[in-house]
Amino acid sequence: MALGAACLAQPSNAQQAEVPRLVVNVLIDGLRTDYLQAYAPFFGERGFKRLEQEGKVYSQVEYPFRDPDRASAAACFATGATPYDNGIVAERWLDRKTLQPVYCVDDKNFPGNLTPEASSPQKLLVSTTGDELKVASMGHSLVYSIAPSRETAVLLAGHAGDGAFWINDLTGQWCSTCYFGLYPQWAISYDNHKGLKDRISSMTWTPYEESAEDKNSKKKGDFLHRFTGDRKFREFKTCGLVGEETVAFAIYLLQNTGLGVDVATDMLSLGLYAGSFDHQSIQDFSREHRDTYVRLDRDLATLMDAVEQKLGRGKALFVVTGTGVTEPETPQDLSRYRIPTGTFNITRASMLLNMYLVAVYGQGQWVEGVMGQELFLNRELIEKQTVNLSEMLQRSKDFLLQLSGVKDVETSHHPVFGDLYVKVSPGWTLVNDETGQQTVTRESFTSFPLYFLGIGVEKERVSDPVTVDRVAPTVSKAIHIRAPNGCGKAPLF
């Protein structure tokens, strides 16, 4: 520990050459290899192509747990631990005491700055790479995070960060939480002079660049979106322009703070977006989706160039990867193609399971909640009736496996996870009567890359599969500190 602090505070010449002055983490929501390959002809030379040609590239990357979302992905990326250990199982989960959904960064003890949302990373149960960097440098290192979404910004900042910033859904302002202290003057200055809230009414989203095919077709420039109404900022956060806004705010932070200016390594984490417009079908917004990737490529180039312009080439370490999140598939009738399909209603399944448990264990509301594909048993009633929990879980699993559309059932004793996780057969639609949500099940592997570029990184392409929980120990090793305290994985290199 003392050695780690000494390395950061008083490095020798050799250590100065090896340790980056700034680590720039970029977590891209919805990034996919197949789209990167499809849109590559539209990319410039300084974004994804530079990462591919100059960096260490891992082409087969995945998360070491099922169904990642923005929150669980950000937590795993930052901590090197899975949801079972870091506590962030999803953006929302069911609170057993209130039977109400809990948001992963909600915390009434820490009011928001320029937002009514009270937030903190307190539900994150382990340390992040940024936290360990703060400890090793005795607080001298700066740690910031910026993302369109609240959960990504707060979780990437960690417990000891200097600031986490996200876009307010209602006002378009960059906002934060008092957990990280007062809202900084440089951020106030940005909002006053370059704020999105003052520009949104005059902004239009049109293609950044047209292909030869587009120019020769009758559909030239065939999309134009303006942002109006109550949802304008929510829509903006899922369009191709949001990356430019996020990077612009990050560069303003870079220029107006001490990031990268002294011998203590600093960290800047960004969340960017590569999903579909307004979370609609990519097929319906295919040109918008391509344009999102084209702009994302330019945004990465702008960010990397700005960092190197301030610090000098070879002084920073860039880490870029995806969340593993795929856009929800629109339910359709697969039976017309003779593909096995059906509908599994999780609400009705919970009612049937409760009726079965009543027949076995007596009257009571044995199943007390449903969240996604998880069923929550009534732990208080189980304890009161002195029922063996393991026995009930096994009986419940055996019962659910008899229902049509159920591929498998997993059981858990974890206090945050549901007691039962129902794996629905591929091609079937999961329906929840209470929320009205319909989700098509697909188990296809969706590949996304992991890039390292900068100081201490040798150019290489690795095709062996790797998991995202190995990023944190790799970055920790690169900056000569301990890995996060919940991380048991070895560095990648």
Helices and strands as residue ranges (DSSP letters): H 2-9, H 13-18, E 22-29, H 33-39, G 40-42, H 48-54, E 56-62, H 70-79, H 83-86, E 92-94, E 101-103, E 112-113, H 129-136, E 143-146, H 150-157, E 163-167, E 174-177, G 178-180, H 185-194, H 196-199, G 200-202, E 204-205, H 212-216, E 225-226, H 232-236, H 242-256, E 266-273, G 277-279, H 286-311, E 316-322, G 334-337, E 342-345, H 346-361, E 367-371, E 374-377, H 379-384, H 389-400, E 406-411, E 420-424, E 428-431, E 438-440, E 448-454, E 460-462, E 466-467, G 468-470, H 471-478
